[in-house]
Amino acid sequence: MSAIDTTLVPILYLLSAVVFIFGIKGLTKVRTARRGNLMAAGAMLLAIVATLIELGTIDYRWILLGLLIGGTIGAFVAIKVEMTAMPEMVALFNGCGGAASALVAIAYLWFQVVEPGADGTAAGVLGADSAVSSVLSILIGAVTLTGSIVAYLKLRGWIFGRRISGQPILLPGRHLINAVVALAAIGCGIGALFFVAPTSMAGLVIGATVASLILGILLVIPIGGADMPVVISLLNSYSGLAASATGFVLNNNLLIISGALVGASGLILTQIMCVAMNRTLGNVLFGGFGGEESGGAAGSNEYTNVRSYGADDAAMVLESAETVAIVPGYGLAVAQAQHIVRELADQLEKRGAQITYGIHPVAGRMPGHMNVLLAEADVPYEQLLEMDLINPQFKETDVVIVVGANDVVNPAAESAPGSPLYGMPILKVFDAQTVMVIKRSLSPGFAGIKNELFEYDNTMMLFGDGKKMLQDMLTALKEA
């Protein structure tokens, strides 16, 4: 590099790192999320430009081909993906990040150690820090790749060529199997670095990679679909840690910083999700999360006091409501009912009602899923209230409309010690004067237990497709 480039590259890296930090900060609020995303994309562009300058004279044909192929695929997927499939896309993004880190580390070991056939061990050739970082990048990246693929398949509802319900797949002795596979991956990695000649290390690197790929599968298959928000957050953190390790391999400070940011923010978000679901981080890290450790459901799953109403009945109640809260869940996304929810809210506001939306941290299939869904319908940001803010307001709320949510409003989390939901923070919609639950049937949520809310005296069950029921309610309200 020239003297100018030597000065310019560190400045661009520093600027990119700063913009990354502000971009992630912007993602913490719905109002600034879009701007934060654009800032992060701009930071990545700066990082790419700085890296190309640092590399100097290179063959750009392969780089341009990769940009063309990857950009085309990314643009196509981003345009075509439905909101309900957004969690699956995020899972694949995490997997791609892990795969990229692992491939870079493998290529580095191959071209720096194996192919030259240098004397001594890999640690002696590269230095212990670079060698260990390479193996960590491979191990974490490979686990992230296959774990994300399994998460994607679970969210899609099929795996290994057959349909699944999203329930945990529990292998006999899985903890022992996981420990053996993890030790095999670590052992192969240590052996490749410190105990064999570079010409003989390829087999051990392949063994570490294969064992890590298997471990990623084994760690995620015992996790139920209801716990996917936590899994996606954790895999996102893994992809960041793998990228940071790759930064140490390549001696790239920006990759170290950006990877550490993603890893740390992912772990923080994972902890937030765990608290919101009354889980511990250890449950996630050691597998079996959401499996039989949760315990069985308490009491009978039979309903004895459910009252069904129609759209006209709901409209009559809403007509006189002064405060209305809307609680969205994954069923809202499935029904693609976010726009009709906004129309109903607008109609109620015209009648003088005050509208709020109660957002549970794990509503939907990934962190922030409901926020993104409602933002798509241009719901005002100030109306979106987190659980801790809206729970005290429910006692003063005339009507709560629950659309597609189940476990996050189930009173069993507070009243049934034997329930798998017990201790999980929930939206206390039952404190409102009237609760309208829009649901296709009385089928249980991911927890597999009945929802006691459906039997409460102040609950109106509105059975049917979420979008159609909301449209019927809107029509009836306009005609009232």
Secondary structure, 3 states (H helix, E strand, C coil): CCHHHHHHHHHHHHHHHHHHHHHHHHCCCHHHHHHHHHHHHHHHHHHHHHHHHHHCCCCHHHHHHHHHHHHHHHHHHHHHCCHHHHHHHHHHHHHHHHHHHHHHHHHHHHHHHHCCCCCCCHHHHHCHHHHHHHHHHHHHHHHHHHHHHHHHHHHHCEECCEECCCCCCCCCCHHHHHHHHHHHHHHHHHHHHHCCCHHHCHHHHHHHHHHHHHHHHHHHCCCCHHHHHHHHHHHHHHHHHHHHHHHHHHCCHHHHHHHHHHHHHHHHHHHHHHHHCCCCHHHHHCCCCCCHHHCCCCCCCCCCCCCECCHHHHHHHHHCCCEEEEEECHHHHHHCCHHHHHHHHHHHHHCCCEEEEEECCCCCCCCCHHHHHHHHCCCCHHHEEEHHHHHHHHHHCCEEEEECCCHHHCCHHHHCCCCCCCCCCCCCHHHCCEEEEEECCCCCCCCCCCCHHHHCCCEEEEECCHHHHHHHHHHHHHHC
